[in-house]
Amino acid sequence: MNKVMFLEKSYRGNNKWYFYILTLIIVFAAVQVTSIPLAVYSIIMHPEMLSGGTNNLLAVTNTNLGLALLLFTFAGGVVALLLCVKFLHHKKTTDILTGRDRFDVNRVFFGAAVWGLLTLVLLGAQYGFGDTSHLVFQFQPFNFIMMCIVILIFIPFQVAFEEFIFRGYLMQGCILLFKYRWVALLLTGLAFGLLHGTNPEVDRFGFWVAMPQYILMGLLLGLVAIWDDGLELALGLHLANNVISSLVVTHDASALQTHALFKDMAPTASHTDTVVMLVCGIIFLWICNRKYKFFSKINLWRKVERESIKWEVIE
């Protein structure tokens, strides 16, 4: 049997439209249930929430327990999604993750290493050659070590949740509905960006400064998933991005108030950051292609799609 590409696997199993709606409802409900411990902890830490004094749950992430409880909510979403994929759609877990026979963990590590190196070089250049008067070193050994443990355990759930939903489940759903990869890429990239529209960075830096960065990241992750025929490299990129941003530099406008090594007391953002992200994305794609040669497969995929009346349906 010929190899079935990642997006072709969308045709496997039971794909009635109402199963997609039901799955999203179940996933949303699961996230709400697993957020109950976070809500209780938030009320304990900020009793004024009960009287309407504040409703900012993200404020509790300045404690490691609060950070763990916040990230734990995504674990419920991951479990719910995978259960729905199995029992509602009758698909294998790998069907929404990769076109390969097995999930390639080495690709995750490679993607994380490449994007992590690019991010650290960028941070070094930003703070090494720029104004660092507003950068405060706040290293607290115990809190930092505990935070590292929390990050390493729970950030993968947060990253997996977003990648499984957008680059896996919804992208394949868009393929079923619209048939074109570019439509699936654009819709999931926009949805990914808009999902982050309530993040404090958007309020601090402005919609038209912050949102293009989120949308560009969504498009980059989707493009990587499509070209490499799976989510592995995208997962690695996303994981490195979130881990480094949590461990190295934080600021008051960050969605996660962590015990990072440094705190930026006067964070700024501009459209230049979007351009820099685009350049880093191009470099990332170039390096990954040098290793995995996925550019050479694109023309083959197009030929297969042109010659096929419809994609293979595997029961």
C-alpha positions as CSV (number, residue, x, y, z in Angstrom):
1,M,0.0,0.0,0.0
2,N,1.3,3.5,-0.8
3,K,2.2,5.8,2.0
4,V,-0.7,7.9,3.2
5,M,0.2,11.5,3.7
6,F,-0.7,13.4,6.9
7,L,-3.6,15.4,5.4
8,E,-4.9,12.4,3.5
9,K,-5.5,10.7,6.8
10,S,-8.3,13.2,7.4
11,Y,-10.5,10.8,5.3
12,R,-10.0,7.9,7.7
13,G,-12.7,7.0,10.2
14,N,-16.1,8.6,10.8
15,N,-16.0,12.3,9.7
16,K,-19.6,13.4,10.0
17,W,-19.7,17.2,10.6
18,Y,-21.6,17.0,13.9
19,F,-18.8,14.8,15.4
20,Y,-16.4,17.7,14.9
21,I,-18.9,20.1,16.7
22,L,-19.4,17.5,19.5
23,T,-15.7,17.0,19.9
24,L,-15.0,20.7,20.3
25,I,-17.7,20.9,22.9
26,I,-16.4,18.0,24.8
27,V,-12.8,19.4,24.7
28,F,-14.0,22.8,25.9
29,A,-15.9,21.1,28.8
30,A,-12.9,19.1,29.7
31,V,-10.7,22.2,29.9
32,Q,-13.3,23.9,32.1
33,V,-13.4,20.9,34.5
34,T,-9.7,20.7,34.8
35,S,-9.6,24.5,35.5
36,I,-11.6,24.1,38.7
37,P,-8.5,23.6,40.9
38,L,-7.0,26.7,39.3
39,A,-10.2,28.7,40.1
40,V,-10.2,27.5,43.7
41,Y,-6.5,28.4,44.1
42,S,-7.1,31.8,42.5
43,I,-9.9,32.5,45.0
44,I,-7.7,31.4,47.9
45,M,-4.9,33.7,46.7
46,H,-7.2,36.6,45.7
47,P,-10.4,36.5,47.8
48,E,-11.5,39.8,46.3
49,M,-12.4,37.8,43.1
50,L,-15.6,36.7,44.8
51,S,-16.7,40.3,45.1
52,G,-15.7,41.2,41.6
53,G,-12.4,42.8,42.6
54,T,-10.5,41.0,39.9
55,N,-11.0,38.2,37.4
56,N,-7.4,37.9,36.1
57,L,-6.7,34.2,36.7
58,L,-3.3,34.6,35.0
59,A,-2.1,36.7,38.0
60,V,-1.7,33.5,40.0
61,T,1.1,32.2,37.7
62,N,3.6,34.2,39.7
63,T,3.5,31.2,42.0
64,N,4.8,27.8,40.8
65,L,1.7,26.1,42.0
66,G,-0.5,28.5,40.2
67,L,1.5,28.1,37.0
68,A,1.2,24.3,37.3
69,L,-2.6,24.4,37.8
70,L,-2.9,26.8,34.8
71,L,-1.0,24.5,32.5
72,F,-2.7,21.4,33.9
73,T,-6.0,22.6,32.3
74,F,-4.5,21.8,28.9
75,A,-3.9,18.2,29.9
76,G,-7.7,17.8,30.2
77,G,-8.1,19.1,26.7
78,V,-5.5,16.8,25.2
79,V,-7.0,13.7,26.8
80,A,-10.5,14.7,25.8
81,L,-9.5,15.3,22.2
82,L,-7.6,12.0,21.8
83,L,-10.5,10.1,23.3
84,C,-12.9,11.8,20.9
85,V,-10.6,11.0,18.0
86,K,-10.6,7.3,19.0
87,F,-14.2,6.7,20.0
88,L,-16.2,9.2,17.9
89,H,-14.1,9.4,14.8
90,H,-12.6,5.9,15.0
91,K,-9.2,7.1,14.1
92,K,-5.8,6.3,15.5
93,T,-4.0,8.9,17.5
94,T,-1.2,9.1,14.9
95,D,-3.9,9.9,12.2
96,I,-4.1,13.5,13.4
97,L,-0.4,13.8,14.2
98,T,1.8,12.5,11.4
99,G,1.9,10.9,8.0
100,R,4.6,8.6,9.1
101,D,3.9,5.1,10.5
102,R,5.2,6.2,13.9
103,F,5.4,9.6,15.6
104,D,9.0,10.8,15.1
105,V,10.2,12.0,18.5
106,N,13.6,12.8,17.1
107,R,12.0,15.4,14.8
108,V,10.5,17.1,17.9
109,F,13.9,17.4,19.5
110,F,15.5,18.6,16.3
111,G,12.8,21.3,15.8
112,A,13.1,22.4,19.4
113,A,16.9,22.6,19.2
114,V,16.9,24.7,16.0
115,W,14.2,27.1,17.2
116,G,15.7,27.2,20.7
117,L,19.1,28.2,19.3
118,L,17.6,30.9,17.0
119,T,15.6,32.3,20.0
120,L,18.6,32.4,22.3
121,V,20.8,34.1,19.6
122,L,18.0,36.6,19.0
123,L,17.7,37.3,22.8
124,G,21.4,37.6,23.1
125,A,21.5,40.2,20.3
126,Q,18.5,42.1,21.6
127,Y,19.8,42.5,25.1
128,G,23.5,42.3,24.3
129,F,23.5,45.2,21.9
130,G,20.5,47.1,23.2
131,D,19.5,49.0,26.3
132,T,19.5,46.7,29.3
133,S,18.8,49.3,32.0
134,H,15.2,48.0,32.3
135,L,16.3,44.3,32.6
136,V,16.4,43.0,36.1
137,F,18.2,39.8,37.1
138,Q,15.8,38.1,39.5
139,F,17.3,34.6,40.0
140,Q,15.9,32.8,43.0
141,P,17.4,29.3,43.1
142,F,14.6,27.4,44.8
143,N,11.8,29.1,42.9
144,F,13.6,28.8,39.6
145,I,14.3,25.1,40.0
146,M,10.7,24.4,41.0
147,M,9.6,26.4,38.0
148,C,11.8,24.4,35.7
149,I,10.2,21.2,37.0
150,V,6.7,22.6,36.4
151,I,7.6,23.9,32.9
152,L,9.2,20.6,31.8
153,I,6.2,18.6,33.1
154,F,3.3,20.8,32.0
155,I,4.3,23.0,29.1
156,P,4.3,20.0,26.8
157,F,0.6,19.6,27.5
158,Q,-0.1,23.2,26.6
159,V,1.9,22.9,23.4
160,A,0.4,19.5,22.5
161,F,-3.1,20.9,23.1
162,E,-2.7,23.8,20.7
163,E,-0.8,21.7,18.0
164,F,-3.2,18.7,18.2
165,I,-6.2,21.0,17.9
166,F,-5.0,23.5,15.2
167,R,-2.3,21.8,13.1
168,G,-3.9,18.3,13.5
169,Y,-7.6,18.1,14.1
170,L,-8.9,21.4,12.7
171,M,-6.5,21.4,9.8
172,Q,-7.7,18.0,8.7
173,G,-11.3,19.1,9.2
174,C,-10.6,22.1,6.9
175,I,-9.2,19.7,4.3
176,L,-12.4,17.6,4.4
177,L,-14.5,20.8,4.0
178,F,-12.5,22.9,1.6
179,K,-10.1,20.3,-0.1
180,Y,-7.2,22.8,-0.4
181,R,-4.1,22.9,1.8
182,W,-3.7,26.6,1.5
183,V,-7.3,27.2,2.8
184,A,-6.7,24.9,5.7
185,L,-3.4,26.7,6.4
186,L,-4.9,30.2,6.4
187,L,-8.0,29.3,8.4
188,T,-6.1,27.5,11.2
189,G,-3.4,30.2,11.2
190,L,-6.0,32.9,11.7
191,A,-7.9,30.9,14.3
192,F,-4.6,30.3,16.2
193,G,-3.9,34.0,16.2
194,L,-7.4,35.0,17.3
195,L,-7.4,32.5,20.1
196,H,-4.6,34.5,21.6
197,G,-6.5,37.8,21.2
198,T,-7.3,37.9,25.0
199,N,-3.6,37.6,26.0
200,P,-2.3,40.5,28.0
201,E,0.3,41.2,25.4
202,V,-2.4,42.2,22.9
203,D,-3.8,44.7,25.4
204,R,-0.3,46.1,26.3
205,F,1.2,46.4,22.8
206,G,-1.9,46.9,20.8
207,F,-3.9,44.6,18.5
208,W,-2.2,45.5,15.3
209,V,1.3,45.0,16.8
210,A,0.7,41.8,18.7
211,M,-1.8,40.0,16.6
212,P,0.3,39.7,13.4
213,Q,3.0,37.9,15.4
214,Y,0.5,35.3,16.7
215,I,-1.0,34.8,13.2
216,L,2.5,34.6,11.6
217,M,3.4,32.0,14.2
218,G,0.3,30.0,13.5
219,L,1.0,30.1,9.7
220,L,4.6,29.1,10.3
221,L,3.6,26.1,12.4
222,G,1.0,25.1,9.9
223,L,3.4,25.4,7.0
224,V,6.0,23.3,8.8
225,A,3.3,20.6,9.5
226,I,2.1,20.5,5.9
227,W,5.6,20.5,4.3
228,D,7.1,17.9,6.7
229,D,4.0,15.7,6.6
230,G,3.4,15.8,10.4
231,L,3.3,17.8,13.6
232,E,6.7,16.8,15.0
233,L,8.8,19.7,13.9
234,A,6.0,22.2,14.6
235,L,5.7,20.7,18.1
236,G,9.4,21.1,18.7
237,L,9.4,24.7,17.5
238,H,6.4,25.6,19.6
239,L,7.8,23.8,22.7
240,A,11.1,25.6,22.5
241,N,9.4,29.0,22.0
242,N,7.2,28.6,25.1
243,V,9.9,27.0,27.3
244,I,12.5,29.6,26.6
245,S,10.0,32.5,27.0
246,S,9.0,31.1,30.4
247,L,12.5,30.5,31.7
248,V,14.6,33.4,30.4
249,V,12.7,36.6,30.4
250,T,9.3,37.6,31.7
251,H,7.4,40.9,32.1
252,D,4.2,42.3,33.5
253,A,2.5,42.0,30.1
254,S,3.3,38.3,29.7
255,A,0.6,35.7,29.7
256,L,2.7,33.7,32.1
257,Q,4.2,35.5,35.1
258,T,7.0,33.1,35.9
259,H,10.2,33.1,38.0
260,A,12.3,33.6,34.9
261,L,15.9,34.5,35.2
262,F,15.3,38.1,34.0
263,K,12.3,40.5,34.2
264,D,11.9,43.2,31.6
265,M,10.5,46.3,33.5
266,A,9.8,48.2,30.3
267,P,8.9,45.7,27.5
268,T,8.3,47.0,24.0
269,A,7.0,45.5,20.8
270,S,6.8,46.7,17.2
271,H,6.2,45.5,13.6
272,T,9.9,44.9,13.4
273,D,9.4,41.9,15.7
274,T,7.1,40.4,13.1
275,V,9.7,40.8,10.4
276,V,12.4,39.3,12.7
277,M,10.0,36.3,13.4
278,L,9.5,35.9,9.6
279,V,13.3,35.8,9.0
280,C,13.7,33.3,11.8
281,G,10.9,31.2,10.4
282,I,12.6,31.1,7.0
283,I,15.9,30.1,8.5
284,F,14.2,27.4,10.5
285,L,12.6,26.0,7.4
286,W,15.9,26.1,5.5
287,I,17.7,24.2,8.3
288,C,15.0,21.6,8.7
289,N,14.8,21.1,4.9
290,R,18.6,20.5,4.8
291,K,18.1,17.6,7.2
292,Y,14.7,16.2,6.2
293,K,14.5,17.2,2.5
294,F,10.8,18.0,2.6
295,F,10.9,20.6,-0.1
296,S,11.7,17.9,-2.6
297,K,8.5,16.1,-1.7
298,I,6.2,19.0,-2.4
299,N,6.0,18.6,-6.1
300,L,5.4,14.9,-5.6
301,W,2.4,15.6,-3.4
302,R,1.0,18.0,-5.9
303,K,1.3,15.4,-8.7
304,V,-0.4,12.8,-6.5
305,E,-3.3,15.2,-5.8
306,R,-3.7,16.1,-9.5
307,E,-3.7,12.5,-10.6
308,S,-6.1,11.3,-7.9
309,I,-9.8,11.7,-8.4
310,K,-10.1,11.6,-4.6
311,W,-7.8,10.9,-1.7
312,E,-7.7,7.3,-0.5
313,V,-10.3,6.4,2.2
314,I,-9.1,3.8,4.6
315,E,-11.6,2.2,6.9
